[in-house]
Amino acid sequence: MSDIERIHSTDRMSRIVKHNGTVYLCGQTAGEADWDIQRQTKECLKKIENLLADADSAVDRILSVTIYVRDMKDFAAMNAVWDAWIKDHPKPARACVEARMARPEILVEMSVVAAANG
């Protein structure tokens, strides 16, 4: 399918899929066992920025974000990092839910949909 572009693909998934001017990022995590929710959130956001650049998009082009946290007790700490990161950008639609993670050291995961540039 030539109208679908898959970037950074593995046998299991693509980290980026582009279709009709929309960019879909796979869930981003940063699950080092000794990192707290704020460090993990910062690392997830850095990964998102880098993937958006690889997809010819940017933070100000994000349409929606789904955030999964392992425990809602970390909601405020995660939001502190998120709010600082997004403050100078248009605000996307966002959902945040508590979820069981694939590995116990993962405290946060983010999935992004964005518009491609041009």
Helices and strands as residue ranges (DSSP letters): E 4-9, E 14-19, E 22-29, H 37-54, G 59-61, E 62-69, G 72-74, H 75-86, E 93-98, E 108-115
